[in-house]
Amino acid sequence: MGEILHSASEDEGSSADELEETEDPPERLAKPRDFDQYTYHIPHVELSTTAAVGHKLRYVVDEALADLGFYNIMSTEFWMSLAILLLAMWVRAYMHGVGSWILLKLAGTPVNSFDPMM
């Protein structure tokens, strides 16, 4: 895992040449408590509610598709994700039928036939 280097002279806008001339090496940030003094800077942009929801929804969809491997059709990850998705849909439909049959039997409703097929 890479280390993050930080030097006080970098904050002042000094160049790399000036950094090499200093006697103190850059501070190594290796412990989580060392990161507490640093924060991210994300510029705030005013968006309408519809635009903000659209941006967030697009982000969530892009991340979900990337995590499931749907951007690279030739990868094994894509085909495994597709197989798991199809299996989950089949199990969902099968469990719905079984649950309906059980509910109807418990309610005393006559069921003409229930032929589960694999």
TIMI-773556 format. One line per 5 residues: number of its first residue (from 1); their letters; for each residue z, y, x negated of C-alpha. Coordinates in nm, 2 decimals, m for minus. Each point is the difference from the previous one (the first is absolute). Layout:
BEGIN
NUM) a) Z/Y/X | ...
This chain:
BEGIN
1) mgeil) 0.00/0.00/0.00 | m0.09/0.34/m0.14 | 0.24/0.26/m0.10 | m0.01/0.36/0.11 | 0.03/0.25/m0.27
6) hsase) 0.13/0.35/0.06 | 0.06/0.29/m0.23 | 0.15/0.34/0.07 | m0.29/0.16/m0.19 | m0.25/m0.15/0.24
11) degss) 0.16/0.19/0.29 | m0.06/0.33/m0.19 | m0.37/m0.07/m0.01 | m0.03/m0.07/m0.37 | m0.30/m0.19/m0.14
16) adele) 0.00/m0.35/m0.15 | m0.02/0.15/m0.36 | 0.32/0.20/0.05 | 0.17/m0.31/0.14 | m0.08/m0.20/m0.31
21) etedp) 0.15/0.27/m0.22 | 0.34/m0.01/0.17 | 0.27/m0.21/m0.16 | 0.14/m0.15/0.31 | m0.19/m0.29/0.15
26) perla) m0.07/0.01/0.38 | 0.29/m0.12/0.22 | m0.05/m0.36/0.12 | 0.07/m0.05/0.37 | 0.11/m0.36/0.03
31) kprdf) 0.29/0.01/0.25 | m0.04/0.08/0.37 | 0.27/0.27/m0.02 | m0.23/0.18/m0.26 | m0.26/0.05/0.27
36) dqyty) 0.24/0.18/0.24 | m0.08/0.34/m0.16 | m0.37/m0.03/0.07 | m0.17/0.03/0.34 | m0.35/m0.03/0.13
41) hiphv) m0.19/0.32/0.09 | m0.22/m0.05/0.31 | m0.16/0.32/0.13 | 0.08/0.07/0.37 | m0.31/0.05/0.21
46) elstt) 0.03/0.11/0.36 | m0.19/m0.23/0.23 | m0.02/m0.02/0.37 | 0.18/m0.29/0.16 | m0.32/m0.18/0.08
51) aavgh) m0.13/0.04/m0.36 | 0.34/m0.11/m0.14 | 0.00/m0.31/0.21 | m0.36/m0.07/m0.09 | 0.08/0.03/m0.38
56) klryv) 0.30/m0.23/0.03 | m0.18/m0.26/0.21 | m0.29/0.00/m0.24 | 0.24/m0.05/m0.29 | 0.18/m0.29/0.17
61) vdeal) m0.33/m0.17/0.09 | m0.14/0.04/m0.36 | 0.32/m0.14/m0.15 | 0.01/m0.29/0.24 | m0.36/m0.09/m0.07
66) adlgf) 0.05/0.04/m0.38 | 0.32/m0.22/0.01 | m0.18/m0.27/0.19 | m0.30/0.00/m0.23 | m0.25/0.10/0.26
71) ynims) m0.19/0.24/m0.23 | m0.13/m0.28/m0.23 | m0.17/m0.27/0.21 | m0.07/m0.22/m0.30 | 0.36/m0.04/m0.10
76) tefwm) 0.22/m0.30/0.07 | 0.27/0.24/0.14 | m0.25/0.11/0.27 | m0.08/m0.35/0.12 | 0.37/m0.11/m0.01
81) slail) 0.09/0.31/0.21 | m0.27/m0.08/0.25 | 0.11/m0.36/0.02 | 0.36/0.09/0.06 | m0.10/0.26/0.26
86) llamw) m0.21/m0.25/0.19 | 0.28/m0.26/m0.02 | 0.25/0.25/0.13 | m0.23/0.09/0.29 | m0.04/m0.37/0.09
91) vraym) 0.38/m0.06/m0.02 | 0.05/0.31/0.22 | m0.23/m0.13/0.27 | 0.14/m0.35/m0.02 | 0.36/0.12/0.03
96) hgvgs) m0.10/0.22/0.29 | m0.14/m0.30/0.19 | 0.31/m0.22/m0.08 | 0.23/0.28/0.10 | m0.18/0.06/0.33
101) willk) 0.01/m0.38/0.07 | 0.37/m0.01/m0.07 | 0.07/0.30/0.22 | m0.20/m0.13/0.29 | 0.17/m0.34/m0.03
106) lagtp) 0.35/0.16/0.00 | m0.10/0.21/0.30 | m0.11/m0.31/0.19 | m0.36/0.11/0.03 | m0.25/m0.29/0.00
111) vnsfd) m0.23/0.00/m0.30 | m0.32/m0.19/0.05 | m0.08/m0.07/m0.36 | 0.10/0.10/m0.35 | m0.22/m0.15/m0.27
116) pmm) 0.08/0.15/m0.33 | m0.29/m0.04/m0.24 | 0.02/0.02/m0.38
